[in-house]
Amino acid sequence: MVLSIINCIVTMAIMIFMLPAGIMDGILACTALVLILIQYYGTKRINDI
């Protein structure tokens, strides 16, 4: 899971250099990151973390 998060963050950081294909790559990386975090934290509340 940690490697997936690092991959998404690196992809979002370098997507500006891959225009115009980087825009779609960034959207997919952001979506993947959100889904990974939702799956990991699930129904936990912010106060519980």
GIZIJO-V266581 format. One record per pair of residues at least 12 apart in sequence whose ideal C-beta (glycine too) atoms are under 6 Angstrom apart, sorted by the first residue. I is the first residue (numbers start at 1). J is the second residue. Records with the same first field share a line. If there is no record, write none. Layout:
BEGIN
I = J + J
END
This chain:
BEGIN
4 = 36
8 = 29 + 32 + 33
11 = 29
12 = 26 + 29
END
